[in-house]
Amino acid sequence: MKLLHALPFLCMFSLLACRSGDHLVEEDTPPSTVMDALFFAPKEQSLPVGSAQLIRSDWDNDGEVELLVPVPQRSEGPGTTDDGRIQAFTLQPQSSEWLQADDRPSWTPSEPRWHQSFVIEDFDLDGYNDLMLTQSDSVYLQLLKGPNWLDDNNTLIVDLTPISLQAGDWNNDGLKDIAVANRGTDSISIRLNNGNDNFTTTASLDTADFPQQLVKGDWNEDNVTDLASLSVGENLLQLWKGKGDGTFEKTSELDTPNSPQQLEVADFDCDGRQDLAVSSRSAEVLRIWYNDASGNFGNQFDLPAGRGPSSFDVADFNEDGVLDFVVSNRFVVVFASVTTLSGDMALVLSNSSSTRGATAYKSPELFAATHHLQGDTPGDIVIEDVDGNGRLDLMAALPQQAKVALFDGKEFHGRLACP
């Protein structure tokens, strides 16, 4: 195995399969071709344009899960307005076309745009969810008003290259505020919601080099929302304590493995406390930090997760009270002097003997991400009981083929969260 720190020609060839901060892994072994073992073989639906991102939502508050699929900017040239388009889909698992766009909102920008992050909230308290998104090649955020994503030129100016976005009530006034990580200035902008779509900048937090992702949680269980920022330039995770008045204080820093990809918050050991995990392509692990309830994350371990782990989602598949991981792996296969972007999937199950550490999990079980013989670089993963039969299903983005795959649950009933 060899880490490829520079693969510009591959990412230029297939920007849909690459993301900001990508460091790809070179392998000489092809991806897994195992199918029908853990999940039924995937139902693959073609989309007009591929995307590595899938966003779980209940856009219209009807209690049914929907899927938002954004289209990234596909080239560094002029592009088209499809570069930046967003479409909402309902899930119809019994149909061959299981993603249905009928009567669902969509938005096409007036010029090509590169969106990296999205939040869904009712910012103006009118009873309809709004969509806010980054324009990561600019200094702007875009606000699309619900229920139909009306574009009234609602743009917010932040700092250069906004890359990741979170929403929460930072000052406890009942309105949803925003925090945005800006890659161009290595900072986090805190914007408070004043109502009527007006947001005021109240603070700018300095981050480590090249912030990539923000998450929110309550690390010290004081009922005040805190933040964590992942910076790929220094392989660093920084924790910020919310004070409840719209300000934040940096409390600690945690080292990540090289080439961190995705940061997630969940109660992995089901002890009632929010933990943190980050995937690392080059180290081929998920690093998990357990919360001690005072906001400290000193207890950590590295979980093997397959080759080039990138995106992941969690659920309790075997119902043992510990969350399991489904991971999308991305790597470069070099065979007979031909270099190909590829990947597969991994299910990492807890083994019921322990709730924490290396003894708590089994070895990754690999399976194919697609019917395509060359594989694909699977993007985001969403775990849901899509068909309501009590078994956990998977949805995975297949960006190179411009498809989304649905894996019907086969072996596991499971739970989406801790009991």
Secondary structure by P-SEA (a helix, b strand, c coil): ccccccaaaaaaacccccccbbbbbbbcccccccccccccccccccccccccbbbbbccccccbbbbbbbbccccccccccccbbbbbbbbbcccccccccccbbbbbcccbbbbccccccccccccbbbbbbbcccccbbbbbcccccccccccccccccccccccccccccccccbbbbbccccbbbbbbbccccbbbbccccccccccccccccccccccbbbbbbbbccccbbbbbbbccccbbbbcbbbbbccccccccccccccccbbbbbbbbccccbbbbbbbcccccccbbbbbbcccccccccccccccccbbbbbbbbbbbbbcccbbbbccbbbbbbbcccccccccccccbbbbbccccccccccccccccccccccbbbbbbbbccccbbbbbcccccccccccc
